[in-house]
Amino acid sequence: MPAFASRQASAAASDLDDAVRAYDQATVHNDVAALAQLVCDDYLLVNSDSTLQDKQSYLEDFKVPGFK
């Protein structure tokens, strides 16, 4: 792999690591504003019971008192 491509791959991996950490922290802290920035507009969550949630519905869950 050429050095430039290697640096690009390394930077992309670092960016992904940062995004995953930010997502995890936002989830733990119910930070809806951060999650809204991290989750794409066409986000679709498949729950364990096979129900689907779009981005708005997903974010609304974090606003429910006591939700974890």
Summary of the structure (lengths in Angstrom):
residues: 68
radius of gyration: 15.6
end to end distance: 43.2
largest distance: 51.3
contacts: 139
relative contact order: 0.12
helix: 59%
strand: 9%
